[in-house]
Amino acid sequence: MNAPAWAAAALLGALALGVPAAHAKDFDPGDVRVCNATRCKAIADADVLPQLSEFYYSSEQPPAVRAPRLGAPFFELRYRNGYVTGIAATGKLDRFLSYGVHLGHFERGTWYRVPADAARELRELTTGVAPLRLTRAAVRRSR
């Protein structure tokens, strides 16, 4: 192995050993928002944010679920900078499809169960807000 390759391998190994697998990014209030086409509401519940962080960044893959039907209501989940991390769908907002956030944890095109408290918070935040409707284009966006 040449010197640059050895140095790169050593750096990757040190990083892997220095960061615990369960280490999660901690979301602050407003870091993630739930949005329709024209409006966003910040997720700020101090009890829900750690659960959402764990859902996004835990070393354990969340449970996969059946895809919702086309036409089902959904909202986008966006970071503060506008990046759409994925969508939460169904009337219960209990299914998540990643748009590329933390691939390796989420597989492209696979729907996952949203943690119950997080789904409840999404429903509360979106009460009275018109949802988007699930289309093939919205699903393809994850691929």
Secondary structure in CASP SS format (residue, H / E / C, confidence):
PFRMAT SS
TARGET T0000
AUTHOR 0000-0000-0000
METHOD secondary structure of the structure
MODEL  1
M C 1.00
N C 1.00
A H 1.00
P H 1.00
A H 1.00
W H 1.00
A H 1.00
A H 1.00
A H 1.00
A H 1.00
L H 1.00
L H 1.00
G H 1.00
A H 1.00
L H 1.00
A H 1.00
L H 1.00
G H 1.00
V C 1.00
P C 1.00
A C 1.00
A C 1.00
H C 1.00
A C 1.00
K C 1.00
D C 1.00
F C 1.00
D C 1.00
P C 1.00
G C 1.00
D C 1.00
V E 1.00
R E 1.00
V E 1.00
C E 1.00
N C 1.00
A C 1.00
T C 1.00
R C 1.00
C E 1.00
K E 1.00
A E 1.00
I C 1.00
A C 1.00
D C 1.00
A C 1.00
D C 1.00
V H 1.00
L H 1.00
P H 1.00
Q H 1.00
L H 1.00
S H 1.00
E H 1.00
F H 1.00
Y H 1.00
Y H 1.00
S C 1.00
S C 1.00
E C 1.00
Q C 1.00
P C 1.00
P C 1.00
A E 1.00
V E 1.00
R C 1.00
A C 1.00
P C 1.00
R C 1.00
L C 1.00
G C 1.00
A C 1.00
P E 1.00
F E 1.00
F E 1.00
E E 1.00
L E 1.00
R E 1.00
Y E 1.00
R C 1.00
N C 1.00
G C 1.00
Y C 1.00
V E 1.00
T E 1.00
G E 1.00
I E 1.00
A E 1.00
A E 1.00
T C 1.00
G C 1.00
K C 1.00
L C 1.00
D C 1.00
R E 1.00
F E 1.00
L E 1.00
S E 1.00
Y C 1.00
G C 1.00
V C 1.00
H C 1.00
L E 1.00
G C 1.00
H C 1.00
F E 1.00
E C 1.00
R C 1.00
G C 1.00
T C 1.00
W E 1.00
Y E 1.00
R E 1.00
V C 1.00
P C 1.00
A H 1.00
D H 1.00
A H 1.00
A H 1.00
R H 1.00
E H 1.00
L H 1.00
R H 1.00
E H 1.00
L H 1.00
T C 1.00
T C 1.00
G C 1.00
V C 1.00
A C 1.00
P C 1.00
L E 1.00
R E 1.00
L C 1.00
T C 1.00
R H 1.00
A H 1.00
A H 1.00
V H 1.00
R H 1.00
R C 1.00
S C 1.00
R C 1.00
END
